[in-house]
Amino acid sequence: MSFREILESGKFAVTAEIGPPKGTDIKEMYHHIEVLKGKIDVANVTDNQSAVMRISSLAVSKIVLDNGMEPVLQMTCRDRNRIGLQADLLGASVLGIHNVLCLTGDHVNAGDHKQAKSVYDVESVQLLKIVEGMNNGKDMSGNEMKGATNFYAGAVVTPEAVPLEPQLVKFEKKVKAGAKFFQTQAIYDMEKFKSFMQYAKKFPVKMLAGIVVLKSAGMANFMNKNVPGITVPQELIEELKAAGKEKALETGINIAARHIKQLKDEKICDGVHIMAIGMEDKVPMIMERAGLL
Amino acid sequence: MITGEQKPFDEIWNMVKDFKKVLVFGCNTCVAICHAGGGKEAEILASLLRMRAAQEGVAIEIDHSAVERHCEPEFFQPVMDNVRKYDLVLSTACGVGVNLLSENIGEIPVFPAINTEFFGAVPRSGEFTELCAGCGNCILHLTGGICPIARCSKSLLNGPCGGTNSGSCEVSPDIKCAWVQIYDRLKQLNRLDLMGEIVEAKDWSKAQGPRNFKVKVLEEIKK
């Protein structure tokens, strides 16, 4: 089943990430693909994540596809103008890549080429509209194309953004612009996420909750302080602290598994997006403990 | 007004050190307000350069003067006979002034002593802030009078990105998130409906140079 079919069938979907490396040595990346293949449903391929220059997401999406896993091509608007984005969308389409996640993209200030000229010719909402147009056989200038694309388009939302209201206005625009699925920023507070889902369920979109494994209480505190839209509740920080240094990661994995199980069992959302950030090897274990394997 | 800041002194010194007769030429309008390039700053810069020349044992004659504007020839034309006596003009005007003087001066180079930055407001004396990017297609009526092109780090048109952080921008806690400000302002004006409309991709051709225009009425009068 394709990603679209999985989500439309109502099966609880699991996605994870393949982060392209900086450089031409892709042995470790192949290993991650092997570890995840057959376990997760699709792999998002990140696009110069955090504005750090790496192998292009399009090239790695093709590698993922050739190695037997369906990719979600992540596309940010930071590095390409509307011509480049559309050209890559057509390229992806003919390479057999049919899922695209439309993002604005972290500012170059976050990355390793801080002096780069940011593009942002268009942004996430407009990129979704471009994809919708191309699916209908037209480029964004309205020119007829020889052969339409067939993308399943997604976007991101931050359910715990502060303030939340402007974020929700944008979420609704993304829905209007053609987003069919959403992958969220990492969520840790199930009650808050449930209330977000009560709102989000009004819209005809599939929602995959973002899961980032907590490696330590220090990491949780760091994220609370530095990562916009992420709030790790104090009781989880206490749980990690109580586990002690050696068992903190184990506890973090258990928290992630527990959350995933709750999201599935209580039918809170349509799936999860596990952002392992260097711990791809642990994803199968998390899935097992969540009762997904 | 146009804002700018003086270039690092060593960079300026390296530009002028091989010339023999240099005029530091100030502009008394915009860049004087931001204390970068008015007659007073030109005078200070000239004396700093004379001191550096003395330190380095280099013989350069360095003078200073200023006019009210470098962006219109009628302001500098009356003094051009004097200006042309030098073998380098170090302009403390904005880049517009450097370009225009360079076009009009003849065989003498005109070098910039300041980095021209943006056209900005002066919310408080000595503080300058960019509120408009001159993109050629104003949408301030849709955004509560707050320009997302100039004031959002990504010039987004449809709302905040995921980096918005308690009212600040992901780029720096010192930058306010333009879209949170727009949201609050539209709410105050009871016009949040405006934010719900998808804004189509921008026509950036209006924002890209070289740009010029003629005032139609004046053209008619000339005829």
Interface residues (C-beta under 8 A of the other chain):
Chain A: R78 R82 T104 G105 D106 H107 N109 A110 S118 Y120 D121 V122 E123 S124 V125 Q126 K129 I130 M140 V156 T158 A161 V162 P163 E165 P166 Q167 V169 K170 E172 K173 K176 A177 Q185 P228 G229
Chain B: S153 K154 S155 L156 L157 N158 G159 P160 C161 G162 G163 T164 N165 S166 G167 E170 V171 S172 W179 V180 I182 Y183 L192 M195 G196 I198 V199 E200 A201 K202 W204
